[in-house]
Amino acid sequence: MTCLTEAHRVVRAYSTTWYEPVTSMPPGLGEAVTAAYLCMRGIDEVEDHPRLSGEAKARVLRGMSGAWQIRPGEAAFAAAVAGCEQSLPEVSLRLAEWTALAPVEIAPRVCETFATMAERMAAWAETSFVIRSEPDLDRYTYAVAGTLVLLLSDLWQWHDGTTAHRGHGVGYGRFLQAVNILIDRAEDIDRGVDFWPDGWGEAEMAAYARQELVSAEAYLAGLAPGPARTFCAAPLARAKEAVRARPWVATARKTRSRRGRKESG
């Protein structure tokens, strides 16, 4: 079984934002959030892969989803990535190991989250992540970030009984994801992906993020002092600073028709 130190090495390779929160968690919760972060990142690397076609991404992601729905093991995840092993990074190739880190009593909840997330991302990959409207953006940010915070909220309660407002939790996830979309705009365009609704500029996307910030701050404020609050505080602070540091104008968002909207799961 993969040791936690090795898993943390991989976390650190991917994120300075999340490394400290993940590695600061107490025993039990630490294994669970490490498993969650690495499973999420494993999906994300498939979703963002610059050379895989949408069809290939969807096939891999649906295979991963299926692997999480059975008794996850090496063979099921190996079958999911068959033919793409030379293209994918280790975080996507070692999902069986990351999944096995989760304590047995909460592991089914972890598997449920990522089976669902991978299936939704497969549907998005088939549409080339086309986002036409604000409801499309809502669905995407829910699928990729809000769902993860719902899992974290269950982990807090499982670990020490900490309760969390799940509605605000979705806003917390959406805020962090919206800030990432703002910051990564040029990189996303370079790889042929546009997460911004039709007609939106920086002002509109920044306004969307600020709207979700209200819920994000309420989520953090509602957490009792302890591991959950510690975990969520630093990423929120960094995202808020990123918004403040950029010259985005806080204007009202544009009203757009829902023309050409694609259903993306």
N, C-alpha and C positions, 0 to 999 in steps of 0.2 A: 504494500500500500504506500502511496506517495506520502512523504512526511510533510508536515505543515511548513517547515523551513524551505523546502523545495518549491512548494506552491507559492509561498510569499516571494521567492525569487522571480517567479513569472509575473506575479502581480506588479512588482516593482518595475519590471521591464516594460510594462504597458502604461502605468499611471503613477505620476507623482501625487496627483490629487487624492486618489483613493488608497494609496499604499499605507499611509499612516493610520487612517481610520480602520482599515481592514486589519492591520497587524496589531492594533491596540486593544482588540476585543478580548474578553476573558475566555477561558477554555470552554469548549462547547459552542458558544456563540461564535468564537473565532473561526472554528472549522466550518460552521454553517455559512458565514458571510464570505469566507474565502471561496468556498464552493460556488456560491451564488455569483460572486464577481467574475470568477474564471469561466463559468458556464456562459454568462452573459457576454464576456469578451470573445469566447469561442464562436458564438453566433455572430457577433458584430464583425469579426474578421472575415467571415464568409459574405455577409451582407455588403461590406465595403470593398471586397476584393476587386482590384482594377482590371483583372484579365479574365475572370470567369464570366460567362454569359449569364443572362437572367435565368435561362432554362437550367443551366448547371447549378446556379445558386439555389434555385427552388428545389431541385432534386436532392442536393446535399442537406438543405435545411429540413426538408420533409423526412429524410432519413434520420437525422438527428432527433426530430420530434418523435418519430416512431421508437427510437432507441430509449428515450426517456419514458415512454409509455409501457414498456415491458420491464423486465428486471435488468436494469442497465449494466452492461458489461462490455469488455473489449471488443468482442465479435460484432455486436450490434453497431457500435460506433465506427468500427473499421469498415463495415459494409456501407455505412452512410457516406463516408468520404472516399469510397473506392473510385480510383481513377483520378482523384484530385490530390493525392498525398504529396506530390512534389510541389504543388502550388500553395498549399495551406500551411500556416505557421503552427508551431507546436501547441499553442493554446487551443487551437481547433482540433488538433489530432489527439489530444489527451483528455477528452471530455469524460471518458469513463473514470479516469483517475480523479478529476476534479469532483465529479458527482459522488464518488466514494468517500470523499472527505466529510460530507454532511452526516451528522449524527443520525443513527438509524431511525429514531423516533420522529424526526422532522424531515428526513430525506424525501418521503413521498410528496411533501408540499414543495420542496425544491424542484423535484422532477416535474410536477404538475406545471409550475411556472414556466419552465424552459421548454417543455413540450409545446405549450400554448404559444410562447413567444416565437419559437422556431417555425411553427406552422404559419403564424401571422406574417413573419418576415418572408417566408416562401411566397405567400400571396403577393406581398409588396414587390418582391424581386421579379415576379412574372409581369408586373406592370412597369418595370424599370423605375419604381419608386416615384411615379408621377403624382404630384400633389397640385391640384387645381384650385382648391378652396380651403377656407379655414376649417370646415368640418373634416376635410382630408387630413389637414395638419393635426387636428385634435386626435384623429384615429391613429395616426402614425406615432405621435408622441406618447399616447396611451400605451400602444403596443410595445414600444421599445423602452419606455422609461416608467410610466405610471404603473405598469404591471410589476416591475421590479420593486418599486417602493411598497406595493401591496404585500409582496413577499416579505420584505424587510419588516413591515409592521407585524406580520405574523411571527417572525423570528423574535422580535422584541418581546412579544407576549409569551411565547413559548419559553424563552430563556429565564425571565424573571418577573413575568406578569405585567410588564410595562404596556400600557394601553396607548393607542395612537388613533388619531382621526384619519380614517382611510380616505375620505374625500379630500382632505387637505393633502394627504400623501400623494395622491395623483397629481395635484398641482405642484408639489415639490418636485416630482419627477419631470413634469412638463417644463417647469422653469429651467432646470438644469439642462434638459435636452434642447430647449429653445436657445439658450445661451451658446451651447455647442454649435447649433446650426448657424447662429450669427457669426461666431468666431471662425468656423471652418468653411465659410462660404466659398472662398477662392479655391480651396482644395477640392471641395465637392464639385464645383463647376469644371475643374480640370479633369476630373474623372467621369464627367458626363452625367452627374446627378444634380437635380435641383429640388431642394426640399421647401422652397418658398412658394406660396400660393401665387396664382396669376395676378399680376399687377402690384405685387408687394415690393417695397424697397426696404432699406434698413430701418426707416422710421416705423413701418408697420410691423416688422418682425420684432423690433425692440419693444413696441407697445404690447405685443402678444406676450413677450417674456415678462414684462412688468405686471401685466394682468395676473399671470400665474404666480408671480412673486408674493402676492398677497396671501395665497394659500400656502405657499412654501414657508413663509415666515410663521404662519399660524400653526403649521405642522410641527415645526421645531419648538415653538413656544409651548405646545401642548405636551411635549415629551418631558417626563420627570427627569431630574438629574440622574445620570447613570450612563451605561454603555450606549444606549440608543441615541441619546442626545449628543454624546461625544462623537459618535459616528457621523451624524448628520450635520453637525455644526460647521466644520471646516469646509466641506464642499460647497455648502450654501454661501458661506462668507466669500469664498473665491469667486463664485459665479456672480455674486452681487458686485464685487469689485471689478470684474471684467466688464459688466454693464456700465458701471460708473466711469471706467477708464476710457471708454470709446465715445466718439462724438455723435452718438445716435440721437436723433431728435424725437422727443416723446410727443408725437402727434396722434390724433385719432386715427384708427385704422379705417381703410377704405371699405366701402360697401360694394360687394361684387355679386354678380349673378352666379349661380351654380352651373354654368354652362360647361359641358364637356366633362363633368365629374366622373371619375372612374371609381368603382367600388373595389377596394383593395384589401379587405379583410381586417 
